[in-house]
């Protein structure tokens, strides 16, 4: 059995070494895969590898971010108490999102802009409106470690 595999292995190695159509492309890919890429390939390989863990950790931490205005508007309308107390106007703008919390500004006409705070429910994979207002809405709602990361909580 070993004698039968030896000629196949030798032929595979020989064919790999003889492929001369694009030698630069064939050697660059394995170098990047093994992590021993030359300095020129390091910068392009480093960017995706550093971005991938950040996205994974955001998802693992409760995720939901980024979130769009339409999704937040559905969450806002689903909470009758918050929606009844806040005038939305033209919709949400200036959305800020971090680790399962989001803030957005309302766009009412001839009234003060309000901040609405949302939290992502990872179990049900849905955003929920928590509170809204014009002053200190994050203080008792958003954890202190997350507040500085949200635009309208500082």
C-alpha positions as CSV (number, residue, x, y, z in Angstrom):
1,X,0.0,0.0,0.0
2,X,2.8,2.4,0.9
3,X,4.6,1.7,-2.4
4,X,1.4,2.5,-4.3
5,X,1.1,5.9,-2.6
6,X,4.7,7.0,-3.0
7,X,4.6,7.4,-6.8
8,X,1.3,9.4,-6.5
9,X,2.9,11.7,-3.9
10,X,6.0,12.2,-6.0
11,X,3.9,13.0,-9.1
12,X,1.8,15.5,-7.1
13,X,4.9,17.3,-5.8
14,X,6.4,17.3,-9.3
15,X,3.3,18.8,-10.9
16,X,3.0,21.5,-8.2
17,X,6.6,22.5,-8.8
18,X,6.2,22.5,-12.6
19,X,3.2,24.8,-12.7
20,X,4.7,27.8,-14.4
21,X,1.6,29.7,-15.6
22,X,1.5,32.0,-12.5
23,X,4.3,31.2,-10.1
24,X,3.9,34.4,-8.1
25,X,0.2,33.8,-7.5
26,X,0.7,30.3,-6.3
27,X,3.5,31.1,-3.9
28,X,1.8,34.2,-2.4
29,X,-1.4,32.4,-1.4
30,X,0.3,29.7,0.7
31,X,2.6,32.3,2.3
32,X,-0.4,34.3,3.4
33,X,-2.2,31.3,4.7
34,X,0.7,30.1,6.8
35,X,1.3,33.5,8.3
36,X,4.9,33.7,6.9
37,X,4.0,36.3,4.2
38,X,6.8,38.7,3.2
39,X,6.6,42.3,4.4
40,X,4.6,43.5,1.3
41,X,1.9,40.9,2.0
42,X,1.8,41.5,5.7
43,X,-0.1,44.8,5.6
44,X,-2.9,43.4,3.4
45,X,-3.2,40.2,5.4
46,X,-3.1,42.1,8.7
47,X,-6.2,44.3,8.0
48,X,-8.7,41.5,7.5
49,X,-7.5,39.5,10.4
50,X,-7.7,42.4,12.8
51,X,-11.2,43.4,11.5
52,X,-12.7,39.9,11.7
53,X,-12.2,39.5,15.5
54,X,-13.7,42.9,16.1
55,X,-16.9,41.9,14.2
56,X,-17.0,38.6,16.0
57,X,-16.7,40.1,19.4
58,X,-19.4,42.7,18.7
59,X,-21.8,39.9,17.7
60,X,-20.8,37.8,20.8
61,X,-21.3,40.7,23.1
62,X,-25.0,41.1,22.3
63,X,-24.6,42.5,18.8
64,X,-27.4,44.0,16.9
65,X,-25.0,46.8,15.7
66,X,-25.1,48.4,13.3
67,X,-28.8,49.1,13.2
68,X,-30.8,51.2,10.8
69,X,-33.6,53.8,11.3
70,X,-36.4,51.6,10.0
71,X,-35.5,48.9,12.5
72,X,-35.4,51.3,15.4
73,X,-38.7,52.9,14.2
74,X,-40.4,49.5,14.5
75,X,-39.0,49.0,18.0
76,X,-40.2,52.5,18.9
77,X,-43.7,51.9,17.7
78,X,-43.9,48.6,19.5
79,X,-43.4,50.3,22.8
80,X,-46.7,52.3,23.3
81,X,-45.5,54.1,26.4
82,X,-42.3,55.5,24.7
83,X,-44.1,56.2,21.4
84,X,-46.9,58.0,23.2
85,X,-44.5,60.2,25.1
86,X,-42.2,61.2,22.2
87,X,-43.0,62.9,18.9
88,X,-41.0,61.1,16.3
89,X,-41.6,63.6,13.4
90,X,-39.7,62.7,10.2
91,X,-38.1,59.6,11.8
92,X,-34.8,58.9,13.5
93,X,-31.4,60.4,12.6
94,X,-27.9,60.4,14.0
95,X,-28.0,56.7,15.2
96,X,-25.3,55.5,17.5
97,X,-24.8,51.8,18.4
98,X,-22.5,50.0,20.7
99,X,-22.6,46.5,22.3
100,X,-26.4,46.0,22.1
101,X,-27.4,49.5,23.0
102,X,-28.4,52.3,20.5
103,X,-29.5,55.9,20.7
104,X,-31.2,58.0,18.0
105,X,-32.5,61.5,17.7
106,X,-36.1,62.2,16.7
107,X,-36.9,64.8,14.1
108,X,-40.1,66.6,15.2
109,X,-41.2,69.9,13.7
110,X,-41.3,73.0,15.9
111,X,-40.3,71.0,19.0
112,X,-37.1,70.0,20.8
113,X,-35.3,66.9,19.5
114,X,-35.5,63.9,21.8
115,X,-33.1,61.0,22.4
116,X,-34.5,57.5,22.3
117,X,-32.5,54.7,23.9
118,X,-32.8,51.1,22.6
119,X,-31.5,47.7,23.7
120,X,-31.0,44.7,21.6
121,X,-32.6,41.5,22.8
122,X,-30.2,38.8,21.6
123,X,-32.5,35.9,22.5
124,X,-35.4,37.2,20.3
125,X,-33.1,39.0,17.9
126,X,-35.1,42.2,18.2
127,X,-34.5,45.8,19.2
128,X,-36.6,47.3,22.0
129,X,-37.2,51.0,22.8
130,X,-36.4,51.6,26.5
131,X,-36.9,55.3,27.2
132,X,-36.9,58.6,25.4
133,X,-36.6,62.3,26.4
134,X,-34.6,65.4,26.2
135,X,-32.4,65.2,29.3
136,X,-30.3,62.5,30.8
137,X,-32.1,59.5,29.3
138,X,-29.1,57.2,29.4
139,X,-28.2,57.8,33.1
140,X,-30.3,55.0,34.7
141,X,-30.8,52.9,31.5
142,X,-27.4,52.4,29.9
143,X,-24.5,50.8,31.8
144,X,-21.8,53.3,32.7
145,X,-19.1,51.5,30.6
146,X,-21.2,51.8,27.5
147,X,-22.5,55.4,27.9
148,X,-19.3,57.1,26.6
149,X,-19.5,55.0,23.4
150,X,-23.0,56.3,22.5
151,X,-23.2,59.8,21.0
152,X,-26.2,61.0,22.9
153,X,-25.4,59.6,26.3
154,X,-22.5,61.9,27.1
